[in-house]
Amino acid sequence: MTNLEFATIENAIGQTTILARLDSEIVGSLELTAPRAFQNDARLVLMVEVHKNHRRQGIASAMWHFAKTQGFNPHHELEQTENGRAWALAVGE
């Protein structure tokens, strides 16, 4: 996945979206809450989505690791779908 690139967008209330691009096509997004000062500036994952043609290639995990290396301090939400729970266990915290 050497052509995978990331971009970040922050909205007016401090939520951040990380976009994953593969060969100039957006193939995934990871949405995070604004930092929570009372939780060491943790940001909860609101949603993670990867285009159906690019799933199971490590894109969601790559976005998670990008968020960590950029200092976004991502954490998994307690309420998760079945797939979300499996992904959360796979990437750890």
C-alpha positions as CSV (number, residue, x, y, z in Angstrom):
1,M,0.0,0.0,0.0
2,T,2.8,2.4,-0.9
3,N,0.6,4.9,-2.7
4,L,-1.6,5.5,0.4
5,E,-1.7,9.1,1.4
6,F,-3.5,10.9,4.2
7,A,-5.1,14.3,4.6
8,T,-6.8,15.9,7.6
9,I,-9.8,18.2,7.8
10,E,-11.0,19.9,11.0
11,N,-14.5,21.4,11.3
12,A,-15.6,24.4,13.3
13,I,-16.3,22.4,16.5
14,G,-12.9,20.7,16.5
15,Q,-13.9,17.3,15.0
16,T,-11.2,15.9,12.7
17,T,-11.6,13.7,9.6
18,I,-8.7,11.8,8.3
19,L,-9.0,10.9,4.6
20,A,-7.1,8.0,3.0
21,R,-6.2,8.4,-0.7
22,L,-4.9,5.7,-3.0
23,D,-3.7,6.8,-6.4
24,S,-5.6,10.2,-6.0
25,E,-8.9,8.4,-5.1
26,I,-10.4,8.8,-1.6
27,V,-10.8,5.3,-0.4
28,G,-11.4,5.8,3.4
29,S,-12.3,8.2,6.2
30,L,-11.9,8.2,9.9
31,E,-13.9,10.7,11.9
32,L,-12.7,11.7,15.4
33,T,-14.4,13.9,18.1
34,A,-12.8,17.1,19.2
35,P,-10.2,16.6,21.9
36,R,-11.6,15.9,25.4
37,A,-9.5,17.8,27.9
38,F,-10.9,15.8,30.8
39,Q,-9.6,12.6,29.1
40,N,-6.0,13.6,28.3
41,D,-7.2,15.2,25.0
42,A,-8.5,11.8,23.8
43,R,-10.6,11.8,20.6
44,L,-13.2,9.1,20.1
45,V,-13.7,7.4,16.8
46,L,-17.1,8.5,15.5
47,M,-17.0,6.5,12.3
48,V,-14.5,4.7,10.1
49,E,-15.4,3.8,6.6
50,V,-13.5,2.2,3.7
51,H,-14.8,2.0,0.1
52,K,-16.1,-1.5,-0.5
53,N,-13.6,-2.2,-3.3
54,H,-10.7,-1.5,-0.9
55,R,-11.7,-3.2,2.3
56,R,-9.6,-5.8,4.1
57,Q,-6.4,-4.2,2.8
58,G,-5.3,-2.4,6.1
59,I,-6.6,1.0,5.1
60,A,-8.7,1.6,8.3
61,S,-5.7,0.4,10.4
62,A,-3.4,2.7,8.5
63,M,-5.7,5.7,9.2
64,W,-5.7,4.7,12.9
65,H,-1.9,4.5,13.1
66,F,-1.7,7.8,11.2
67,A,-4.0,9.4,13.7
68,K,-1.7,8.1,16.6
69,T,1.5,9.3,14.9
70,Q,0.0,12.8,14.3
71,G,-0.9,13.1,18.0
72,F,-4.7,12.9,17.7
73,N,-4.8,10.4,20.6
74,P,-7.6,8.3,19.1
75,H,-9.7,6.0,21.3
76,H,-12.4,3.6,20.4
77,E,-16.0,4.4,21.3
78,L,-17.7,2.0,23.7
79,E,-20.7,1.5,21.4
80,Q,-19.6,-0.3,18.3
81,T,-21.0,-2.4,15.5
82,E,-19.9,-6.0,15.3
83,N,-17.4,-5.1,12.5
84,G,-16.3,-2.0,14.5
85,R,-15.6,-4.2,17.5
86,A,-13.5,-6.6,15.5
87,W,-11.5,-3.7,14.0
88,A,-11.0,-2.1,17.5
89,L,-9.6,-5.4,18.8
90,A,-7.3,-5.8,15.8
91,V,-5.7,-2.3,16.1
92,G,-5.7,-2.2,19.8
93,E,-5.5,1.0,21.8
